[in-house]
Amino acid sequence: MSLPRFLMGDNVHFPEDIFVIHLEYPRFVINLKDDSIEFLEEISNADKDLLEEETKNLIEEASRFYDEQMQLYEE
């Protein structure tokens, strides 16, 4: 099975939150409401420095994905 890079997540217990799930390494869930990120796997020390630099890019990509999806729903 081929999985998409991003998925949108929704939960009735968090009605104000907007979740996007990133399925490639490093797998994470981001809440676009406050840009908080929860990584779903252990991150190696070697990767931590790289991820600190990439966090901004990951947030921007997740935000673009969400915006594109919302535009498609509106069409």
PQR file of N, CA, C, O and H, with PARSE charges and radii, in Angstrom:
ATOM      1  N   MET A   1       0.850  -1.169   0.000 -0.4000 1.5000
ATOM      2  CA  MET A   1       0.000   0.000   0.000 -0.0000 2.0000
ATOM      3  C   MET A   1       0.899   1.235   0.000  0.5500 1.7000
ATOM      4  O   MET A   1       1.907   1.295   0.704 -0.5500 1.4000
ATOM      5  N   SER A   2       0.516   2.187  -0.784 -0.4000 1.5000
ATOM      6  CA  SER A   2       1.226   3.457  -0.839 -0.0000 2.0000
ATOM      7  C   SER A   2       0.472   4.475   0.008  0.5500 1.7000
ATOM      8  O   SER A   2      -0.735   4.656  -0.154 -0.5500 1.4000
ATOM      9  H   SER A   2      -0.303   2.139  -1.356  0.4000 1.0000
ATOM     10  N   LEU A   3       1.187   5.138   0.911 -0.4000 1.5000
ATOM     11  CA  LEU A   3       0.554   6.125   1.782 -0.0000 2.0000
ATOM     12  C   LEU A   3       0.935   7.529   1.363  0.5500 1.7000
ATOM     13  O   LEU A   3       2.036   7.748   0.859 -0.5500 1.4000
ATOM     14  H   LEU A   3       2.167   4.991   1.043  0.4000 1.0000
ATOM     15  N   PRO A   4       0.037   8.488   1.565 -0.5600 1.5000
ATOM     16  CA  PRO A   4       0.375   9.880   1.263  0.2800 2.0000
ATOM     17  C   PRO A   4       1.374  10.409   2.287  0.5500 1.7000
ATOM     18  O   PRO A   4       1.540   9.831   3.361 -0.5500 1.4000
ATOM     19  N   ARG A   5       2.023  11.491   1.954 -0.4000 1.5000
ATOM     20  CA  ARG A   5       3.004  12.093   2.862 -0.0000 2.0000
ATOM     21  C   ARG A   5       2.307  12.719   4.065  0.5500 1.7000
ATOM     22  O   ARG A   5       2.808  12.617   5.185 -0.5500 1.4000
ATOM     23  H   ARG A   5       1.888  11.961   1.082  0.4000 1.0000
ATOM     24  N   PHE A   6       1.164  13.363   3.857 -0.4000 1.5000
ATOM     25  CA  PHE A   6       0.407  14.025   4.924 -0.0000 2.0000
ATOM     26  C   PHE A   6      -1.025  13.517   4.954  0.5500 1.7000
ATOM     27  O   PHE A   6      -1.589  13.143   3.926 -0.5500 1.4000
ATOM     28  H   PHE A   6       0.757  13.446   2.948  0.4000 1.0000
ATOM     29  N   LEU A   7      -1.603  13.509   6.146 -0.4000 1.5000
ATOM     30  CA  LEU A   7      -3.029  13.252   6.356 -0.0000 2.0000
ATOM     31  C   LEU A   7      -3.571  14.321   7.293  0.5500 1.7000
ATOM     32  O   LEU A   7      -2.840  14.855   8.127 -0.5500 1.4000
ATOM     33  H   LEU A   7      -1.145  13.813   6.981  0.4000 1.0000
ATOM     34  N   MET A   8      -4.844  14.626   7.153 -0.4000 1.5000
ATOM     35  CA  MET A   8      -5.492  15.529   8.100 -0.0000 2.0000
ATOM     36  C   MET A   8      -6.158  14.688   9.173  0.5500 1.7000
ATOM     37  O   MET A   8      -6.668  13.600   8.906 -0.5500 1.4000
ATOM     38  H   MET A   8      -5.438  14.192   6.476  0.4000 1.0000
ATOM     39  N   GLY A   9      -6.142  15.212  10.396 -0.4000 1.5000
ATOM     40  CA  GLY A   9      -6.768  14.515  11.513 -0.0000 2.0000
ATOM     41  C   GLY A   9      -7.782  15.410  12.202  0.5500 1.7000
ATOM     42  O   GLY A   9      -7.603  16.626  12.275 -0.5500 1.4000
ATOM     43  H   GLY A   9      -5.727  16.095  10.613  0.4000 1.0000
ATOM     44  N   ASP A  10      -8.839  14.805  12.702 -0.4000 1.5000
ATOM     45  CA  ASP A  10      -9.902  15.546  13.359 -0.0000 2.0000
ATOM     46  C   ASP A  10     -10.322  14.762  14.592  0.5500 1.7000
ATOM     47  O   ASP A  10     -10.281  13.531  14.596 -0.5500 1.4000
ATOM     48  H   ASP A  10      -8.984  13.818  12.643  0.4000 1.0000
ATOM     49  N   ASN A  11     -10.727  15.480  15.647 -0.4000 1.5000
ATOM     50  CA  ASN A  11     -11.165  14.821  16.865 -0.0000 2.0000
ATOM     51  C   ASN A  11     -12.200  15.714  17.540  0.5500 1.7000
ATOM     52  O   ASN A  11     -11.947  16.894  17.782 -0.5500 1.4000
ATOM     53  H   ASN A  11     -10.760  16.480  15.645  0.4000 1.0000
ATOM     54  N   VAL A  12     -13.364  15.146  17.842 -0.4000 1.5000
ATOM     55  CA  VAL A  12     -14.443  15.944  18.438 -0.0000 2.0000
ATOM     56  C   VAL A  12     -14.083  16.457  19.832  0.5500 1.7000
ATOM     57  O   VAL A  12     -14.688  17.419  20.306 -0.5500 1.4000
ATOM     58  H   VAL A  12     -13.569  14.187  17.646  0.4000 1.0000
ATOM     59  N   HIS A  13     -13.122  15.840  20.486 -0.4000 1.5000
ATOM     60  CA  HIS A  13     -12.705  16.285  21.814 -0.0000 2.0000
ATOM     61  C   HIS A  13     -11.783  17.503  21.744  0.5500 1.7000
ATOM     62  O   HIS A  13     -11.497  18.129  22.765 -0.5500 1.4000
ATOM     63  H   HIS A  13     -12.630  15.058  20.101  0.4000 1.0000
ATOM     64  N   PHE A  14     -11.323  17.835  20.546 -0.4000 1.5000
ATOM     65  CA  PHE A  14     -10.459  18.995  20.323 -0.0000 2.0000
ATOM     66  C   PHE A  14     -11.028  19.806  19.149  0.5500 1.7000
ATOM     67  O   PHE A  14     -10.393  19.889  18.098 -0.5500 1.4000
ATOM     68  H   PHE A  14     -11.555  17.326  19.716  0.4000 1.0000
ATOM     69  N   PRO A  15     -12.212  20.402  19.315 -0.5600 1.5000
ATOM     70  CA  PRO A  15     -12.896  21.024  18.180  0.2800 2.0000
ATOM     71  C   PRO A  15     -12.177  22.236  17.587  0.5500 1.7000
ATOM     72  O   PRO A  15     -12.412  22.572  16.427 -0.5500 1.4000
ATOM     73  N   GLU A  16     -11.330  22.883  18.332 -0.4000 1.5000
ATOM     74  CA  GLU A  16     -10.634  24.076  17.842 -0.0000 2.0000
ATOM     75  C   GLU A  16      -9.293  23.739  17.191  0.5500 1.7000
ATOM     76  O   GLU A  16      -8.681  24.606  16.566 -0.5500 1.4000
ATOM     77  H   GLU A  16     -11.138  22.610  19.275  0.4000 1.0000
ATOM     78  N   ASP A  17      -8.830  22.500  17.326 -0.4000 1.5000
ATOM     79  CA  ASP A  17      -7.503  22.116  16.849 -0.0000 2.0000
ATOM     80  C   ASP A  17      -7.541  21.609  15.414  0.5500 1.7000
ATOM     81  O   ASP A  17      -8.539  21.048  14.962 -0.5500 1.4000
ATOM     82  H   ASP A  17      -9.327  21.796  17.834  0.4000 1.0000
ATOM     83  N   ILE A  18      -6.441  21.816  14.712 -0.4000 1.5000
ATOM     84  CA  ILE A  18      -6.279  21.354  13.334 -0.0000 2.0000
ATOM     85  C   ILE A  18      -5.037  20.471  13.300  0.5500 1.7000
ATOM     86  O   ILE A  18      -3.918  20.972  13.413 -0.5500 1.4000
ATOM     87  H   ILE A  18      -5.630  22.271  15.079  0.4000 1.0000
ATOM     88  N   PHE A  19      -5.222  19.165  13.146 -0.4000 1.5000
ATOM     89  CA  PHE A  19      -4.105  18.222  13.161 -0.0000 2.0000
ATOM     90  C   PHE A  19      -3.722  17.797  11.750  0.5500 1.7000
ATOM     91  O   PHE A  19      -4.584  17.507  10.920 -0.5500 1.4000
ATOM     92  H   PHE A  19      -6.131  18.758  13.055  0.4000 1.0000
ATOM     93  N   VAL A  20      -2.423  17.763  11.491 -0.4000 1.5000
ATOM     94  CA  VAL A  20      -1.887  17.203  10.267 -0.0000 2.0000
ATOM     95  C   VAL A  20      -0.858  16.158  10.677  0.5500 1.7000
ATOM     96  O   VAL A  20      -0.006  16.417  11.526 -0.5500 1.4000
ATOM     97  H   VAL A  20      -1.723  17.999  12.165  0.4000 1.0000
ATOM     98  N   ILE A  21      -0.940  14.968  10.068 -0.4000 1.5000
ATOM     99  CA  ILE A  21      -0.042  13.854  10.380 -0.0000 2.0000
ATOM    100  C   ILE A  21       0.932  13.691   9.228  0.5500 1.7000
ATOM    101  O   ILE A  21       0.530  13.583   8.070 -0.5500 1.4000
ATOM    102  H   ILE A  21      -1.632  14.757   9.378  0.4000 1.0000
ATOM    103  N   HIS A  22       2.209  13.675   9.554 -0.4000 1.5000
ATOM    104  CA  HIS A  22       3.279  13.480   8.566 -0.0000 2.0000
ATOM    105  C   HIS A  22       3.710  12.021   8.668  0.5500 1.7000
ATOM    106  O   HIS A  22       4.109  11.573   9.743 -0.5500 1.4000
ATOM    107  H   HIS A  22       2.536  13.763  10.495  0.4000 1.0000
ATOM    108  N   LEU A  23       3.636  11.266   7.557 -0.4000 1.5000
ATOM    109  CA  LEU A  23       3.853   9.825   7.594 -0.0000 2.0000
ATOM    110  C   LEU A  23       5.240   9.371   7.149  0.5500 1.7000
ATOM    111  O   LEU A  23       5.535   8.176   7.171 -0.5500 1.4000
ATOM    112  H   LEU A  23       3.312  11.630   6.684  0.4000 1.0000
ATOM    113  N   GLU A  24       6.090  10.308   6.749 -0.4000 1.5000
ATOM    114  CA  GLU A  24       7.455   9.955   6.397 -0.0000 2.0000
ATOM    115  C   GLU A  24       8.359  10.277   7.587  0.5500 1.7000
ATOM    116  O   GLU A  24       7.962  11.008   8.495 -0.5500 1.4000
ATOM    117  H   GLU A  24       5.851  11.279   6.732  0.4000 1.0000
ATOM    118  N   TYR A  25       9.575   9.728   7.576 -0.4000 1.5000
ATOM    119  CA  TYR A  25      10.494  10.027   8.666 -0.0000 2.0000
ATOM    120  C   TYR A  25      10.889  11.481   8.627  0.5500 1.7000
ATOM    121  O   TYR A  25      11.264  11.986   7.569 -0.5500 1.4000
ATOM    122  H   TYR A  25       9.897   9.134   6.839  0.4000 1.0000
ATOM    123  N   PRO A  26      10.818  12.145   9.708 -0.5600 1.5000
ATOM    124  CA  PRO A  26      10.340  11.725  11.022  0.2800 2.0000
ATOM    125  C   PRO A  26       8.814  11.852  11.094  0.5500 1.7000
ATOM    126  O   PRO A  26       8.255  12.903  10.781 -0.5500 1.4000
ATOM    127  N   ARG A  27       8.163  10.789  11.502 -0.4000 1.5000
ATOM    128  CA  ARG A  27       6.705  10.812  11.591 -0.0000 2.0000
ATOM    129  C   ARG A  27       6.300  11.688  12.774  0.5500 1.7000
ATOM    130  O   ARG A  27       6.884  11.606  13.855 -0.5500 1.4000
ATOM    131  H   ARG A  27       8.617   9.935  11.756  0.4000 1.0000
ATOM    132  N   PHE A  28       5.297  12.521  12.550 -0.4000 1.5000
ATOM    133  CA  PHE A  28       4.852  13.408  13.616 -0.0000 2.0000
ATOM    134  C   PHE A  28       3.418  13.839  13.383  0.5500 1.7000
ATOM    135  O   PHE A  28       2.868  13.678  12.294 -0.5500 1.4000
ATOM    136  H   PHE A  28       4.822  12.587  11.672  0.4000 1.0000
ATOM    137  N   VAL A  29       2.825  14.392  14.434 -0.4000 1.5000
ATOM    138  CA  VAL A  29       1.523  15.048  14.367 -0.0000 2.0000
ATOM    139  C   VAL A  29       1.769  16.503  14.736  0.5500 1.7000
ATOM    140  O   VAL A  29       2.420  16.797  15.739 -0.5500 1.4000
ATOM    141  H   VAL A  29       3.272  14.523  15.319  0.4000 1.0000
ATOM    142  N   ILE A  30       1.252  17.401  13.931 -0.4000 1.5000
ATOM    143  CA  ILE A  30       1.368  18.832  14.224 -0.0000 2.0000
ATOM    144  C   ILE A  30      -0.020  19.404  14.427  0.5500 1.7000
ATOM    145  O   ILE A  30      -0.952  19.091  13.686 -0.5500 1.4000
ATOM    146  H   ILE A  30       0.723  17.162  13.116  0.4000 1.0000
ATOM    147  N   ASN A  31      -0.144  20.231  15.421 -0.4000 1.5000
ATOM    148  CA  ASN A  31      -1.384  20.953  15.656 -0.0000 2.0000
ATOM    149  C   ASN A  31      -1.175  22.350  15.082  0.5500 1.7000
ATOM    150  O   ASN A  31      -0.426  23.146  15.648 -0.5500 1.4000
ATOM    151  H   ASN A  31       0.613  20.485  16.023  0.4000 1.0000
ATOM    152  N   LEU A  32      -1.822  22.649  13.982 -0.4000 1.5000
ATOM    153  CA  LEU A  32      -1.635  23.933  13.319 -0.0000 2.0000
ATOM    154  C   LEU A  32      -2.213  25.101  14.110  0.5500 1.7000
ATOM    155  O   LEU A  32      -1.932  26.260  13.805 -0.5500 1.4000
ATOM    156  H   LEU A  32      -2.431  22.003  13.523  0.4000 1.0000
ATOM    157  N   LYS A  33      -3.009  24.801  15.109 -0.4000 1.5000
ATOM    158  CA  LYS A  33      -3.552  25.867  15.951 -0.0000 2.0000
ATOM    159  C   LYS A  33      -2.420  26.609  16.664  0.5500 1.7000
ATOM    160  O   LYS A  33      -2.449  27.833  16.787 -0.5500 1.4000
ATOM    161  H   LYS A  33      -3.237  23.860  15.356  0.4000 1.0000
ATOM    162  N   ASP A  34      -1.419  25.849  17.135 -0.4000 1.5000
ATOM    163  CA  ASP A  34      -0.320  26.481  17.873 -0.0000 2.0000
ATOM    164  C   ASP A  34       1.063  26.011  17.404  0.5500 1.7000
ATOM    165  O   ASP A  34       2.072  26.309  18.044 -0.5500 1.4000
ATOM    166  H   ASP A  34      -1.396  24.854  17.035  0.4000 1.0000
ATOM    167  N   ASP A  35       1.107  25.276  16.288 -0.4000 1.5000
ATOM    168  CA  ASP A  35       2.354  24.755  15.702 -0.0000 2.0000
ATOM    169  C   ASP A  35       3.116  23.813  16.628  0.5500 1.7000
ATOM    170  O   ASP A  35       4.330  23.662  16.497 -0.5500 1.4000
ATOM    171  H   ASP A  35       0.288  25.034  15.768  0.4000 1.0000
ATOM    172  N   SER A  36       2.408  23.176  17.566 -0.4000 1.5000
ATOM    173  CA  SER A  36       3.075  22.191  18.422 -0.0000 2.0000
ATOM    174  C   SER A  36       3.235  20.886  17.657  0.5500 1.7000
ATOM    175  O   SER A  36       2.348  20.481  16.906 -0.5500 1.4000
ATOM    176  H   SER A  36       1.422  23.298  17.673  0.4000 1.0000
ATOM    177  N   ILE A  37       4.373  20.234  17.856 -0.4000 1.5000
ATOM    178  CA  ILE A  37       4.690  18.989  17.144 -0.0000 2.0000
ATOM    179  C   ILE A  37       4.947  17.882  18.154  0.5500 1.7000
ATOM    180  O   ILE A  37       5.651  18.066  19.146 -0.5500 1.4000
ATOM    181  H   ILE A  37       5.093  20.563  18.467  0.4000 1.0000
ATOM    182  N   GLU A  38       4.354  16.722  17.871 -0.4000 1.5000
ATOM    183  CA  GLU A  38       4.601  15.515  18.661 -0.0000 2.0000
ATOM    184  C   GLU A  38       5.170  14.470  17.715  0.5500 1.7000
ATOM    185  O   GLU A  38       4.480  13.995  16.813 -0.5500 1.4000
ATOM    186  H   GLU A  38       3.781  16.572  17.064  0.4000 1.0000
ATOM    187  N   PHE A  39       6.443  14.113  17.927 -0.4000 1.5000
ATOM    188  CA  PHE A  39       7.067  13.099  17.095 -0.0000 2.0000
ATOM    189  C   PHE A  39       6.578  11.717  17.525  0.5500 1.7000
ATOM    190  O   PHE A  39       6.413  11.462  18.718 -0.5500 1.4000
ATOM    191  H   PHE A  39       7.004  14.499  18.659  0.4000 1.0000
ATOM    192  N   LEU A  40       6.346  10.823  16.561 -0.4000 1.5000
ATOM    193  CA  LEU A  40       5.761   9.514  16.820 -0.0000 2.0000
ATOM    194  C   LEU A  40       6.792   8.406  16.949  0.5500 1.7000
ATOM    195  O   LEU A  40       6.438   7.238  17.108 -0.5500 1.4000
ATOM    196  H   LEU A  40       6.480  11.029  15.592  0.4000 1.0000
ATOM    197  N   GLU A  41       8.060   8.768  16.881 -0.4000 1.5000
ATOM    198  CA  GLU A  41       9.115   7.766  17.005 -0.0000 2.0000
ATOM    199  C   GLU A  41      10.312   8.406  17.685  0.5500 1.7000
ATOM    200  O   GLU A  41      10.427   9.629  17.762 -0.5500 1.4000
ATOM    201  H   GLU A  41       8.347   9.717  16.752  0.4000 1.0000
ATOM    202  N   GLU A  42      11.181   7.569  18.168 -0.4000 1.5000
ATOM    203  CA  GLU A  42      12.409   8.041  18.812 -0.0000 2.0000
ATOM    204  C   GLU A  42      13.300   8.701  17.770  0.5500 1.7000
ATOM    205  O   GLU A  42      13.526   8.146  16.694 -0.5500 1.4000
ATOM    206  H   GLU A  42      11.088   6.575  18.106  0.4000 1.0000
ATOM    207  N   ILE A  43      13.798   9.873  18.089 -0.4000 1.5000
ATOM    208  CA  ILE A  43      14.682  10.604  17.186 -0.0000 2.0000
ATOM    209  C   ILE A  43      16.115  10.418  17.676  0.5500 1.7000
ATOM    210  O   ILE A  43      16.420  10.685  18.838 -0.5500 1.4000
ATOM    211  H   ILE A  43      13.614  10.324  18.963  0.4000 1.0000
ATOM    212  N   SER A  44      16.981   9.964  16.792 -0.4000 1.5000
ATOM    213  CA  SER A  44      18.378   9.745  17.173 -0.0000 2.0000
ATOM    214  C   SER A  44      19.067  11.076  17.442  0.5500 1.7000
ATOM    215  O   SER A  44      18.661  12.114  16.920 -0.5500 1.4000
ATOM    216  H   SER A  44      16.733   9.747  15.848  0.4000 1.0000
ATOM    217  N   ASN A  45      20.107  11.034  18.257 -0.4000 1.5000
ATOM    218  CA  ASN A  45      20.859  12.251  18.562 -0.0000 2.0000
ATOM    219  C   ASN A  45      21.428  12.886  17.303  0.5500 1.7000
ATOM    220  O   ASN A  45      21.485  14.111  17.196 -0.5500 1.4000
ATOM    221  H   ASN A  45      20.436  10.190  18.681  0.4000 1.0000
ATOM    222  N   ALA A  46      21.847  12.068  16.358 -0.4000 1.5000
ATOM    223  CA  ALA A  46      22.395  12.588  15.109 -0.0000 2.0000
ATOM    224  C   ALA A  46      21.345  13.362  14.327  0.5500 1.7000
ATOM    225  O   ALA A  46      21.665  14.339  13.650 -0.5500 1.4000
ATOM    226  H   ALA A  46      21.802  11.073  16.445  0.4000 1.0000
ATOM    227  N   ASP A  47      20.104  12.929  14.418 -0.4000 1.5000
ATOM    228  CA  ASP A  47      19.014  13.585  13.679 -0.0000 2.0000
ATOM    229  C   ASP A  47      18.462  14.822  14.397  0.5500 1.7000
ATOM    230  O   ASP A  47      17.836  15.674  13.766 -0.5500 1.4000
ATOM    231  H   ASP A  47      19.844  12.135  14.968  0.4000 1.0000
ATOM    232  N   LYS A  48      18.689  14.927  15.703 -0.4000 1.5000
ATOM    233  CA  LYS A  48      18.094  16.039  16.459 -0.0000 2.0000
ATOM    234  C   LYS A  48      18.541  17.399  15.939  0.5500 1.7000
ATOM    235  O   LYS A  48      17.721  18.307  15.802 -0.5500 1.4000
ATOM    236  H   LYS A  48      19.198  14.236  16.216  0.4000 1.0000
ATOM    237  N   ASP A  49      19.822  17.550  15.651 -0.4000 1.5000
ATOM    238  CA  ASP A  49      20.302  18.844  15.143 -0.0000 2.0000
ATOM    239  C   ASP A  49      19.659  19.175  13.803  0.5500 1.7000
ATOM    240  O   ASP A  49      19.237  20.307  13.566 -0.5500 1.4000
ATOM    241  H   ASP A  49      20.488  16.813  15.762  0.4000 1.0000
ATOM    242  N   LEU A  50      19.589  18.174  12.931 -0.4000 1.5000
ATOM    243  CA  LEU A  50      18.971  18.376  11.621 -0.0000 2.0000
ATOM    244  C   LEU A  50      17.495  18.733  11.766  0.5500 1.7000
ATOM    245  O   LEU A  50      16.995  19.616  11.069 -0.5500 1.4000
ATOM    246  H   LEU A  50      19.932  17.255  13.123  0.4000 1.0000
ATOM    247  N   LEU A  51      16.797  18.045  12.673 -0.4000 1.5000
ATOM    248  CA  LEU A  51      15.366  18.302  12.856 -0.0000 2.0000
ATOM    249  C   LEU A  51      15.094  19.689  13.418  0.5500 1.7000
ATOM    250  O   LEU A  51      14.087  20.311  13.080 -0.5500 1.4000
ATOM    251  H   LEU A  51      17.203  17.327  13.239  0.4000 1.0000
ATOM    252  N   GLU A  52      15.975  20.168  14.261 -0.4000 1.5000
ATOM    253  CA  GLU A  52      15.791  21.519  14.780 -0.0000 2.0000
ATOM    254  C   GLU A  52      15.798  22.527  13.639  0.5500 1.7000
ATOM    255  O   GLU A  52      15.024  23.484  13.645 -0.5500 1.4000
ATOM    256  H   GLU A  52      16.793  19.663  14.535  0.4000 1.0000
ATOM    257  N   GLU A  53      16.670  22.314  12.666 -0.4000 1.5000
ATOM    258  CA  GLU A  53      16.738  23.204  11.511 -0.0000 2.0000
ATOM    259  C   GLU A  53      15.542  23.004  10.584  0.5500 1.7000
ATOM    260  O   GLU A  53      15.083  23.957   9.956 -0.5500 1.4000
ATOM    261  H   GLU A  53      17.299  21.537  12.662  0.4000 1.0000
ATOM    262  N   GLU A  54      15.033  21.774  10.492 -0.4000 1.5000
ATOM    263  CA  GLU A  54      13.952  21.456   9.568 -0.0000 2.0000
ATOM    264  C   GLU A  54      12.563  21.719  10.135  0.5500 1.7000
ATOM    265  O   GLU A  54      11.588  21.706   9.384 -0.5500 1.4000
ATOM    266  H   GLU A  54      15.406  20.999  11.002  0.4000 1.0000
ATOM    267  N   THR A  55      12.445  21.956  11.434 -0.4000 1.5000
ATOM    268  CA  THR A  55      11.133  22.119  12.046 -0.0000 2.0000
ATOM    269  C   THR A  55      10.319  23.220  11.370  0.5500 1.7000
ATOM    270  O   THR A  55       9.129  23.042  11.112 -0.5500 1.4000
ATOM    271  H   THR A  55      13.237  21.967  12.044  0.4000 1.0000
ATOM    272  N   LYS A  56      10.946  24.337  11.089 -0.4000 1.5000
ATOM    273  CA  LYS A  56      10.242  25.434  10.424 -0.0000 2.0000
ATOM    274  C   LYS A  56       9.708  24.987   9.067  0.5500 1.7000
ATOM    275  O   LYS A  56       8.566  25.288   8.720 -0.5500 1.4000
ATOM    276  H   LYS A  56      11.913  24.481  11.299  0.4000 1.0000
ATOM    277  N   ASN A  57      10.531  24.268   8.297 -0.4000 1.5000
ATOM    278  CA  ASN A  57      10.096  23.774   6.987 -0.0000 2.0000
ATOM    279  C   ASN A  57       8.939  22.801   7.116  0.5500 1.7000
ATOM    280  O   ASN A  57       7.997  22.848   6.325 -0.5500 1.4000
ATOM    281  H   ASN A  57      11.458  24.024   8.580  0.4000 1.0000
ATOM    282  N   LEU A  58       9.000  21.921   8.104 -0.4000 1.5000
ATOM    283  CA  LEU A  58       7.931  20.939   8.308 -0.0000 2.0000
ATOM    284  C   LEU A  58       6.615  21.627   8.645  0.5500 1.7000
ATOM    285  O   LEU A  58       5.560  21.225   8.154 -0.5500 1.4000
ATOM    286  H   LEU A  58       9.766  21.883   8.746  0.4000 1.0000
ATOM    287  N   ILE A  59       6.672  22.655   9.475 -0.4000 1.5000
ATOM    288  CA  ILE A  59       5.458  23.401   9.823 -0.0000 2.0000
ATOM    289  C   ILE A  59       4.880  24.080   8.582  0.5500 1.7000
ATOM    290  O   ILE A  59       3.670  24.054   8.361 -0.5500 1.4000
ATOM    291  H   ILE A  59       7.529  22.981   9.874  0.4000 1.0000
ATOM    292  N   GLU A  60       5.743  24.681   7.783 -0.4000 1.5000
ATOM    293  CA  GLU A  60       5.284  25.348   6.566 -0.0000 2.0000
ATOM    294  C   GLU A  60       4.672  24.359   5.577  0.5500 1.7000
ATOM    295  O   GLU A  60       3.645  24.649   4.964 -0.5500 1.4000
ATOM    296  H   GLU A  60       6.726  24.703   7.963  0.4000 1.0000
ATOM    297  N   GLU A  61       5.303  23.186   5.419 -0.4000 1.5000
ATOM    298  CA  GLU A  61       4.760  22.177   4.510 -0.0000 2.0000
ATOM    299  C   GLU A  61       3.403  21.673   4.985  0.5500 1.7000
ATOM    300  O   GLU A  61       2.482  21.514   4.184 -0.5500 1.4000
ATOM    301  H   GLU A  61       6.138  22.951   5.917  0.4000 1.0000
ATOM    302  N   ALA A  62       3.278  21.423   6.279 -0.4000 1.5000
ATOM    303  CA  ALA A  62       2.004  20.956   6.832 -0.0000 2.0000
ATOM    304  C   ALA A  62       0.925  22.021   6.650  0.5500 1.7000
ATOM    305  O   ALA A  62      -0.220  21.692   6.339 -0.5500 1.4000
ATOM    306  H   ALA A  62       4.026  21.552   6.930  0.4000 1.0000
ATOM    307  N   SER A  63       1.276  23.281   6.838 -0.4000 1.5000
ATOM    308  CA  SER A  63       0.319  24.373   6.648 -0.0000 2.0000
ATOM    309  C   SER A  63      -0.127  24.479   5.194  0.5500 1.7000
ATOM    310  O   SER A  63      -1.309  24.684   4.916 -0.5500 1.4000
ATOM    311  H   SER A  63       2.206  23.548   7.091  0.4000 1.0000
ATOM    312  N   ARG A  64       0.822  24.338   4.265 -0.4000 1.5000
ATOM    313  CA  ARG A  64       0.468  24.376   2.827 -0.0000 2.0000
ATOM    314  C   ARG A  64      -0.452  23.214   2.470  0.5500 1.7000
ATOM    315  O   ARG A  64      -1.428  23.388   1.741 -0.5500 1.4000
ATOM    316  H   ARG A  64       1.782  24.172   4.490  0.4000 1.0000
ATOM    317  N   PHE A  65      -0.135  22.029   2.989 -0.4000 1.5000
ATOM    318  CA  PHE A  65      -0.977  20.855   2.742 -0.0000 2.0000
ATOM    319  C   PHE A  65      -2.404  21.139   3.217  0.5500 1.7000
ATOM    320  O   PHE A  65      -3.363  20.891   2.487 -0.5500 1.4000
ATOM    321  H   PHE A  65       0.658  21.888   3.581  0.4000 1.0000
ATOM    322  N   TYR A  66      -2.541  21.651   4.422 -0.4000 1.5000
ATOM    323  CA  TYR A  66      -3.863  21.950   4.963 -0.0000 2.0000
ATOM    324  C   TYR A  66      -4.599  22.964   4.080  0.5500 1.7000
ATOM    325  O   TYR A  66      -5.766  22.771   3.739 -0.5500 1.4000
ATOM    326  H   TYR A  66      -1.762  21.852   5.015  0.4000 1.0000
ATOM    327  N   ASP A  67      -3.912  24.031   3.723 -0.4000 1.5000
ATOM    328  CA  ASP A  67      -4.539  25.057   2.880 -0.0000 2.0000
ATOM    329  C   ASP A  67      -4.995  24.481   1.536  0.5500 1.7000
ATOM    330  O   ASP A  67      -6.084  24.802   1.060 -0.5500 1.4000
ATOM    331  H   ASP A  67      -2.964  24.187   4.000  0.4000 1.0000
ATOM    332  N   GLU A  68      -4.167  23.636   0.929 -0.4000 1.5000
ATOM    333  CA  GLU A  68      -4.528  23.014  -0.355 -0.0000 2.0000
ATOM    334  C   GLU A  68      -5.748  22.118  -0.192  0.5500 1.7000
ATOM    335  O   GLU A  68      -6.643  22.131  -1.037 -0.5500 1.4000
ATOM    336  H   GLU A  68      -3.283  23.375   1.316  0.4000 1.0000
ATOM    337  N   GLN A  69      -5.791  21.342   0.884 -0.4000 1.5000
ATOM    338  CA  GLN A  69      -6.925  20.449   1.122 -0.0000 2.0000
ATOM    339  C   GLN A  69      -8.209  21.240   1.326  0.5500 1.7000
ATOM    340  O   GLN A  69      -9.257  20.873   0.795 -0.5500 1.4000
ATOM    341  H   GLN A  69      -5.064  21.331   1.570  0.4000 1.0000
ATOM    342  N   MET A  70      -8.133  22.315   2.088 -0.4000 1.5000
ATOM    343  CA  MET A  70      -9.317  23.134   2.335 -0.0000 2.0000
ATOM    344  C   MET A  70      -9.808  23.793   1.053  0.5500 1.7000
ATOM    345  O   MET A  70     -11.014  23.923   0.847 -0.5500 1.4000
ATOM    346  H   MET A  70      -7.282  22.613   2.519  0.4000 1.0000
ATOM    347  N   GLN A  71      -8.893  24.205   0.196 -0.4000 1.5000
ATOM    348  CA  GLN A  71      -9.288  24.786  -1.085 -0.0000 2.0000
ATOM    349  C   GLN A  71      -9.997  23.750  -1.958  0.5500 1.7000
ATOM    350  O   GLN A  71     -10.973  24.076  -2.633 -0.5500 1.4000
ATOM    351  H   GLN A  71      -7.913  24.099   0.363  0.4000 1.0000
ATOM    352  N   LEU A  72      -9.512  22.503  -1.951 -0.4000 1.5000
ATOM    353  CA  LEU A  72     -10.153  21.440  -2.719 -0.0000 2.0000
ATOM    354  C   LEU A  72     -11.544  21.131  -2.200  0.5500 1.7000
ATOM    355  O   LEU A  72     -12.448  20.863  -2.991 -0.5500 1.4000
ATOM    356  H   LEU A  72      -8.718  22.239  -1.402  0.4000 1.0000
ATOM    357  N   TYR A  73     -11.739  21.162  -0.869 -0.4000 1.5000
ATOM    358  CA  TYR A  73     -13.060  20.921  -0.293 -0.0000 2.0000
ATOM    359  C   TYR A  73     -14.044  21.999  -0.710  0.5500 1.7000
ATOM    360  O   TYR A  73     -15.224  21.720  -0.924 -0.5500 1.4000
ATOM    361  H   TYR A  73     -11.005  21.380  -0.226  0.4000 1.0000
ATOM    362  N   GLU A  74     -13.562  23.234  -0.827 -0.4000 1.5000
ATOM    363  CA  GLU A  74     -14.433  24.339  -1.167 -0.0000 2.0000
ATOM    364  C   GLU A  74     -14.865  24.307  -2.634  0.5500 1.7000
ATOM    365  O   GLU A  74     -15.915  24.848  -2.981 -0.5500 1.4000
ATOM    366  H   GLU A  74     -12.604  23.461  -0.653  0.4000 1.0000
ATOM    367  N   GLU A  75     -14.065  23.678  -3.495 -0.4000 1.5000
ATOM    368  CA  GLU A  75     -14.375  23.645  -4.939 -0.0000 2.0000
ATOM    369  C   GLU A  75     -15.469  22.689  -5.268  0.5500 1.7000
ATOM    370  O   GLU A  75     -15.838  22.552  -6.434 -0.5500 1.4000
ATOM    371  H   GLU A  75     -13.212  23.239  -3.213  0.4000 1.0000
TER
END
